[in-house]
Amino acid sequence: MVLAGVLAFAITSCTDDLDLTPKYEVTSATLYQDFANYKPVLAKLYGGYAVTGLKGADGAPDLAGFDEGKSNYVRALWTLQELSTDEAVIAWSDVFPVHNMNWNSGTEAVRMMYDRIFYQIALCNEFIRNTTDAKLNENGISEANQVEARKYRAEARFMRAMSYWHALDMYGNVPFVTEADPVGFFTPPQMSRTELFNFVEAELKAVEAELVAPRQNEYPRADKAAAWMVLAKLYQNAEVYTGQARYTDAITYAKRVIDAGYTLAPTYQSLFQADNDKLARPTSAQQEIILPIAFDGINTRSWGGTTFLIHAQLGANMNAQTDYGVSGGWGGIRTTPQVIDLFPSGDSRGIYHTTGHTKEIEAINDFTNGYPLTKFKNIKSGGGAGSHLEFPDTDFPLFRLADAYLIYAEAVLRGGAGGDRATALGYINALRQRAYGNTSGNITDEQLTLDFILDERARELHWEGHRRTDLIRFGKFTSGSYLWAWKGGVEAGRGVAEYRRLYPIPASDLAANPNLKQNTGY
């Protein structure tokens, strides 16, 4: 793989902490001979979650054949994880198959996420391949720089494992490629879901010792706690992925995160504003965000990510600039009445717009049918818009301490060892005290049930990319026992076939790789 494109990407787009530009244009044959190039290449790996090409929002896309903004990693992930559920509907017909749950192997949104995952894995493989101890010695990298390079390599392995976890969760049985495979065209073997689970688990445990301690790395780079969060979520869903429950392990790793020094942000809304990076920086006394995808209106411009989330939730009857810090709305995404009903009076997490909208959704393509959820804003916590009215400064929180609390509580209720109900109840009530501003929303031990946990996850984590996975784990994603507006493509909702718990392998990859077998039902 030629990495000259990496050098063209000056990587101010990822974060100011990673803003290093190599001295000369090179290919991978010489790139790794100069340690000064290593950090910009690492930044490209992080940038792969936030931007879509070498020129930010437009031009020189990483992936051909798509609208560049739609193929953004966060936007593609959000589309498959949220639009297929009760948490979101959209007015744009090109994405109807996702919410209607009638996608197929040719559906564009299904292929965009798949291709983005494997592009990211390819970038990570190249970096991992060129930063082994043998390669570092061969390239004459000093011992002091080798120490730093090993940390970079651990982060690359973490990012690869995280992307493979996304593949495991959404597609199940996928092609498998590592740094040990040949560079260039070849047809990789298909790995089963259980085999991939085992790889992701082993990889995260292997890099844990080499990652920087929790809350000690540069913003927005991964540390041990990020790996613990992926492991906690892997174990939380292990019964779905492999048929074997691992709730004790979910408690173990959620507790490691909880004990690592993170704290809940003082207000819920502050987690989703233009200066929410201060809640993700290790220097913050109130760091709740464990791993953000960093966006910046000047340097990290994308039509995906929080640009999409903020603009697409706004319409003509909403004051986009004053209330949300952006130039205008796209009239796209709202939520279902079933989700609105989860928020009682007094719960500050119920942030949605009602004026000019109906709660019920008679026409899915009418933006005014359904209330938009509006917690993401390009407004600073102290007031005023972010640095740009088109491209927000708001970071996207992949993992938060609140989710670790919820994982712990659920795993305890599901019979995991090593935790206790009293502690679980305390964690849930900590979230609710923040939401209500007092103890009026606290629940009792008797009210702490699995159904309550599922609803609380929606109240706390809505539109953060968790809902599809949650509904599958609770047996409510495909089942007719829980219906929401337009589930299955009908207004009243209907159950769909169980095979839709996985997305299909895209037809384009099946045609290119004879080793692949399509998921059941497609």
VONUZA-626993 format. One record per residue (C-alpha): residue in three letters; y, x, z. Coordinates in steps of 0.1 Angstrom, whole numbers, padded with zeros to 4 digits, always signed. Each point is the difference from the previous one (the first is absolute). Example, Ala and Ser with C-alpha at 12.3 -4.5 7.8 and 13.67 -1.06 7.14 Angstrom:
BEGIN
ALA-0045+0123+0078 SER+0034+0014-0007 
END
This chain:
BEGIN
MET+0000+0000+0000 VAL+0034+0012-0009 LEU+0025-0003+0028 ALA+0032+0009-0018 GLY+0010-0036+0004 VAL-0001+0005+0038 LEU+0026+0027-0004 ALA+0022-0022-0020 PHE+0000-0025+0028 ALA+0025+0016+0024 ILE-0015-0021+0028 THR+0032-0009+0017 SER-0017-0033-0007 CYS-0025+0004+0028 THR+0022+0012+0028 ASP+0027+0024+0008 ASP-0024+0019+0022 LEU-0022+0008-0031 ASP+0029+0008-0023 LEU-0011+0033-0016 THR+0002+0008-0037 PRO-0023+0028-0015 LYS+0017+0029-0016 TYR-0015-0003-0035 GLU-0021-0023-0022 VAL-0037+0007+0002 THR-0034-0015-0005 SER-0027-0002+0027 ALA-0013+0034-0011 THR+0031+0017+0015 LEU+0014-0027+0022 TYR-0020+0009+0031 GLN+0008+0037-0002 ASP+0034-0007+0016 PHE-0001-0017+0034 ALA+0035-0013-0006 ASN-0015-0026-0023 TYR-0025-0014+0024 LYS+0023-0023+0019 PRO+0015-0016-0031 VAL-0035-0007-0013 LEU-0009-0016+0034 ALA+0032-0020-0003 LYS-0012-0013-0033 LEU-0032-0013+0017 TYR+0021-0019+0025 GLY+0024-0011-0027 GLY-0029-0016-0018 TYR+0001-0029+0024 ALA+0037-0006-0004 VAL+0010+0008-0036 THR-0016-0006-0034 GLY+0009+0030-0021 LEU+0021+0031-0004 LYS+0033-0018-0004 GLY-0001-0024+0030 ALA+0004-0036-0010 ASP-0002+0004-0038 GLY-0014+0024-0025 ALA-0029+0025-0002 PRO-0024-0023+0019 ASP-0031+0014+0016 LEU-0021-0028-0014 ALA+0003-0013-0036 GLY-0006-0035-0012 PHE+0017-0019+0029 ASP+0035-0011+0010 GLU+0009+0031+0020 GLY+0015-0018+0030 LYS-0030-0023+0004 SER-0024+0030+0001 ASN+0016+0014+0032 TYR-0027+0007+0026 VAL+0016-0021+0027 ARG+0008-0029-0023 ALA-0035+0000-0016 LEU-0016+0002+0035 TRP+0022-0028+0013 THR-0008-0021-0031 LEU-0037+0001+0006 GLN+0001-0002+0038 GLU+0026-0027+0004 LEU+0003-0022-0031 SER-0037-0008+0002 THR+0006-0015+0035 ASP+0019-0027+0019 GLU+0028+0025+0007 ALA+0016+0000-0035 VAL+0004-0019-0032 ILE+0020+0011-0031 ALA+0019-0017-0027 TRP-0009+0024-0028 SER-0029-0011-0022 ASP-0013+0035-0007 VAL-0012+0002+0036 PHE-0013-0036+0004 PRO-0037+0012-0004 VAL+0003+0019+0033 HIS+0012-0029+0021 ASN-0021-0025-0019 MET-0030+0022+0007 ASN-0012-0002-0036 TRP+0005+0037-0009 ASN-0025+0018-0022 SER-0007+0036-0011 GLY+0029-0002-0025 THR+0027-0012+0024 GLU+0029+0024-0001 ALA+0007+0000+0038 VAL-0037+0009+0006 ARG+0002+0030-0023 MET+0034+0012+0012 MET-0012+0005+0036 TYR-0033+0016-0012 ASP+0018+0024-0023 ARG+0026+0009+0026 ILE-0027+0007+0026 PHE-0019+0024-0023 TYR+0031+0017-0013 GLN+0009+0008+0036 ILE-0035+0012+0007 ALA+0002+0023-0031 LEU+0033+0015+0013 CYS-0016+0006+0034 ASN-0031+0015-0015 GLU+0020+0026-0019 PHE+0020+0010+0030 ILE-0032+0003+0022 ARG-0018+0019-0027 ASN+0027+0027-0001 THR+0006+0004+0037 THR-0035+0011+0012 ASP-0001+0032+0020 ALA-0015+0017-0030 LYS+0028-0011-0023 LEU+0027+0009+0025 ASN-0014+0035+0003 GLU-0005+0003-0038 ASN+0037-0010-0005 GLY+0012+0026+0026 ILE+0014-0026+0024 SER+0009+0017+0033 GLU-0019-0008+0032 ALA+0030-0017+0015 ASN+0005-0022-0030 GLN-0037-0007-0001 VAL+0003-0016+0034 GLU+0026-0024-0014 ALA-0019-0006-0032 ARG-0030-0012+0020 LYS+0021-0026+0016 TYR+0012-0011-0034 ARG-0036-0002-0012 ALA-0010-0021+0030 GLU+0028-0024-0009 ALA-0012-0002-0036 ARG-0035-0007+0012 PHE+0013-0027+0023 MET+0019-0016-0029 ARG-0030+0001-0022 ALA-0021-0016+0027 MET+0026-0028+0005 SER+0000-0008-0038 TYR-0038+0000+0000 TRP+0002-0024+0030 HIS+0022-0023-0022 ALA-0026+0002-0027 LEU-0028-0007+0024 ASP+0019-0030+0014 MET+0010-0016-0033 TYR-0026+0011-0026 GLY-0030+0010+0021 ASN-0022+0021-0023 VAL+0022+0024-0020 PRO-0002+0033-0019 PHE+0001+0030+0023 VAL+0017+0033-0008 THR+0009+0029+0022 GLU+0014+0035-0004 ALA-0035+0012-0006 ASP-0002-0019-0033 PRO+0010+0015-0034 VAL+0036-0001-0012 GLY+0005-0021-0031 PHE-0019-0029-0014 PHE-0034-0009+0014 THR-0017-0032+0012 PRO-0002+0000+0038 PRO-0029-0017+0018 GLN+0005-0033+0018 MET-0002+0000+0038 SER-0011-0029+0020 ARG+0023-0016+0025 THR-0021+0013+0029 GLU-0001+0035-0014 LEU+0038-0001-0005 PHE+0005-0012+0036 ASN-0020+0030+0012 PHE+0020+0024-0021 VAL+0034-0014+0012 GLU-0012+0001+0036 ALA-0013+0035-0002 GLU+0031+0013-0019 LEU+0024-0014+0025 LYS-0019+0014+0029 ALA-0002+0034-0018 VAL+0037+0003-0005 GLU+0010-0014+0034 ALA-0001+0034+0017 GLU+0022+0016-0028 LEU+0027-0027+0000 VAL+0031+0004+0020 ALA+0000-0016+0034 PRO+0013-0036+0003 ARG+0038-0003-0003 GLN+0004+0037-0008 ASN+0001+0001-0038 GLU+0030-0003-0023 TYR+0011-0034-0010 PRO-0018-0017-0019 ARG-0031+0021+0000 ALA-0034-0009+0014 ASP-0013+0012+0034 LYS-0031-0005+0021 ALA+0011-0035+0009 ALA+0002-0011-0036 ALA-0037+0011-0004 TRP-0009-0018+0032 MET+0016-0032-0013 VAL-0020+0001-0033 LEU-0031+0006+0021 ALA+0008-0029+0023 LYS+0005-0023-0030 LEU-0031+0014-0017 TYR-0021-0008+0032 GLN+0018-0034+0004 ASN-0014-0010-0034 ALA-0032+0019+0001 GLU-0022-0032+0003 VAL+0016-0012-0033 TYR-0003+0034-0017 THR-0035+0010+0011 GLY-0016-0029+0019 GLN+0001+0020+0032 ALA+0026-0008+0028 ARG+0019+0029+0013 TYR+0024-0016+0025 THR-0005+0026+0027 ASP+0012+0026-0024 ALA+0029-0022-0009 ILE+0010-0001+0037 THR-0004+0038+0003 TYR+0024+0008-0029 ALA+0025-0028+0007 LYS+0002+0013+0036 ARG+0007+0036-0013 VAL+0029-0013-0019 ILE+0013-0021+0029 ASP-0002+0030+0024 ALA+0018+0023-0024 GLY+0035-0007+0011 TYR+0011-0027-0024 THR+0021-0029+0014 LEU+0009-0035-0013 ALA+0034-0002-0017 PRO+0025-0020+0021 THR+0003-0028-0025 TYR-0024-0012-0027 GLN+0027-0002-0027 SER+0010+0036+0004 LEU-0034+0011-0015 PHE+0009-0014-0034 GLN+0036+0011-0005 ALA+0018+0027-0020 ASP+0000+0024+0029 ASN-0036-0006+0011 ASP-0008+0036-0006 LYS+0014+0007+0035 LEU-0031-0020+0013 ALA-0023+0023-0021 ARG+0014+0034+0008 PRO-0017+0021+0027 THR+0034+0008+0015 SER+0004-0037+0009 ALA-0005-0011+0035 GLN-0011-0034-0014 GLN-0024+0010-0028 GLU-0022-0030-0009 ILE-0006+0007-0036 ILE-0030+0024-0003 LEU+0000+0006-0037 PRO+0029-0012-0023 ILE+0003+0000-0037 ALA+0036+0014-0002 PHE+0025-0016-0023 ASP+0036+0011-0006 GLY+0026-0017-0021 ILE+0013+0032-0014 ASN-0030+0023-0004 THR-0031-0023+0000 ARG+0006-0027-0025 SER-0028-0024-0010 TRP-0003-0036-0012 GLY-0029-0003+0024 GLY-0002+0006+0037 THR+0027-0015+0021 THR+0022-0004-0031 PHE-0025-0026-0011 LEU-0005-0015+0034 ILE+0037-0006+0007 HIS+0012-0010-0035 ALA-0030-0023-0008 GLN+0004-0020+0032 LEU+0036-0010-0009 GLY+0014-0027-0022 ALA+0033-0014-0012 ASN+0006-0020+0031 MET-0003+0030+0023 ASN+0028+0025+0008 ALA-0017+0031-0013 GLN+0027+0026+0007 THR+0014-0012+0033 ASP-0033-0010+0016 TYR-0025+0023-0016 GLY+0020+0030-0013 VAL-0010-0003-0037 SER+0017-0010-0032 GLY-0020-0031-0007 GLY-0034-0018+0001 TRP-0029-0003-0024 GLY-0012-0034+0011 GLY-0037+0009+0005 ILE-0018+0000+0033 ARG-0003-0025+0028 THR-0026-0011+0025 THR-0022-0030+0005 PRO+0007-0028+0025 GLN-0032+0010+0019 VAL+0017+0034+0009 ILE+0033-0016+0009 ASP-0019-0023+0024 LEU-0012+0031+0019 PHE+0035+0007+0014 PRO+0010-0021+0029 SER+0036-0004+0011 GLY+0012+0031+0019 ASP-0022+0026-0019 SER+0024+0024-0015 ARG-0026+0011-0025 GLY+0004-0032-0019 ILE+0026+0013-0024 TYR+0002-0022-0030 HIS+0025-0019-0022 THR+0001-0038-0002 THR+0033-0010-0016 GLY-0005-0013-0035 HIS-0038+0003+0003 THR-0028-0024+0008 LYS-0027+0010+0024 GLU-0027-0016-0022 ILE-0009+0016-0033 GLU-0004-0026-0027 ALA+0007+0024-0029 ILE-0011+0036+0005 ASN+0024+0012-0027 ASP+0030-0015+0017 PHE+0016+0026+0023 THR+0016-0028+0021 ASN-0035-0013+0009 GLY-0010+0019+0031 TYR+0020+0019+0026 PRO+0006+0038-0007 LEU-0009+0023+0029 THR+0030+0022+0003 LYS-0007+0027+0027 PHE+0005+0029-0025 LYS+0037+0007-0005 ASN+0022+0028-0013 ILE+0023-0005+0030 LYS+0004+0026+0027 SER-0007-0009+0036 GLY+0037+0004+0008 GLY+0012-0020-0030 GLY+0009+0010-0036 ALA-0022+0005-0030 GLY-0021+0031-0008 SER+0011+0027-0024 HIS-0006-0020-0032 LEU+0001-0037-0008 GLU-0028+0002-0025 PHE-0024+0024+0016 PRO-0005-0005+0038 ASP-0002+0027+0027 THR-0026-0021+0018 ASP-0033+0018+0006 PHE-0033-0019-0003 PRO-0021+0003+0032 LEU-0036+0006-0009 PHE-0011+0002+0036 ARG+0017-0010+0033 LEU-0009+0002+0037 ALA+0000-0038+0000 ASP-0031+0001-0023 ALA-0018+0024+0024 TYR+0006-0025+0028 LEU-0014-0028-0021 ILE-0030+0020-0012 TYR-0008+0009+0037 ALA+0002-0036+0011 GLU-0021-0014-0029 ALA-0027+0027+0005 VAL-0002-0008+0037 LEU-0005-0037-0008 ARG-0027+0009-0025 GLY-0020+0018+0026 GLY+0011+0036-0005 ALA-0006+0023+0030 GLY+0026+0022+0016 GLY+0028-0026+0003 ASP+0007-0029+0022 ARG+0015-0035-0003 ALA+0028+0006+0025 THR+0013+0029-0020 ALA-0004-0019-0032 LEU+0019-0029+0014 GLY+0028+0024+0011 TYR+0003+0014-0035 ILE+0003-0035-0015 ASN+0025-0011+0025 ALA+0021+0032-0006 LEU+0003-0011-0036 ARG+0009-0035+0010 GLN+0026+0010+0026 ARG+0018+0020-0028 ALA-0003-0031-0023 TYR+0014-0024+0026 GLY+0023+0023+0019 ASN-0016-0011+0033 THR-0034-0010+0014 SER+0002-0037-0013 GLY-0023+0008-0029 ASN-0027+0017+0021 ILE-0035-0013-0002 THR-0028-0002+0026 ASP-0034+0016-0001 GLU-0015-0034-0010 GLN+0023-0002-0030 LEU-0011+0035-0012 THR-0025-0010-0027 LEU-0009+0014-0034 ASP+0018-0028-0018 PHE+0031+0008+0020 ILE-0003+0036-0010 LEU-0002-0009-0037 ASP+0032-0021+0003 GLU+0017+0026+0021 ARG-0007+0026-0027 ALA+0017-0022-0025 ARG+0030-0005+0023 GLU+0004+0037+0007 LEU-0012+0016-0033 HIS+0009-0025-0028 TRP+0009+0016-0033 GLU-0011+0034+0011 GLY-0032+0001-0021 HIS-0027-0010+0025 ARG-0007-0037-0005 ARG-0027+0000-0027 THR-0021+0024+0020 ASP+0006-0020+0032 LEU-0010-0033-0016 ILE-0032+0015-0014 ARG-0010+0015+0034 PHE+0005-0035+0016 GLY-0020-0018-0027 LYS+0030-0020-0012 PHE+0010+0017-0033 THR-0024-0018-0024 SER-0013-0027+0023 GLY+0010-0036-0003 SER+0003-0002+0038 TYR+0036+0013-0002 LEU+0022-0012-0029 TRP+0035+0008-0008 ALA+0024-0011-0027 TRP-0013+0010-0035 LYS-0030+0018+0013 GLY-0024+0001-0029 GLY+0027-0013-0024 VAL+0003-0035+0013 GLU+0030-0014+0020 ALA-0021-0012+0030 GLY-0021+0032-0001 ARG-0038+0004-0005 GLY-0027+0024+0009 VAL-0011+0026-0025 ALA-0031+0020-0007 GLU-0010+0027+0025 TYR+0000+0027-0026 ARG+0038-0001+0000 ARG+0000+0019+0032 LEU+0001+0030-0023 TYR+0021+0006-0031 PRO-0018+0010-0032 ILE-0002+0034-0015 PRO+0025-0001-0029 ALA-0015-0006-0034 SER+0019+0031-0013 ASP-0019+0023+0024 LEU-0034-0017-0006 ALA+0005+0007-0037 ALA+0008+0036+0006 ASN-0027+0008+0025 PRO-0036-0010-0006 ASN-0009+0009+0036 LEU+0019-0030+0014 LYS-0016-0033+0008 GLN+0023-0030+0004 ASN+0003-0017+0034 THR-0021-0031+0005 GLY+0015-0032-0015 TYR+0022+0015-0027 
END
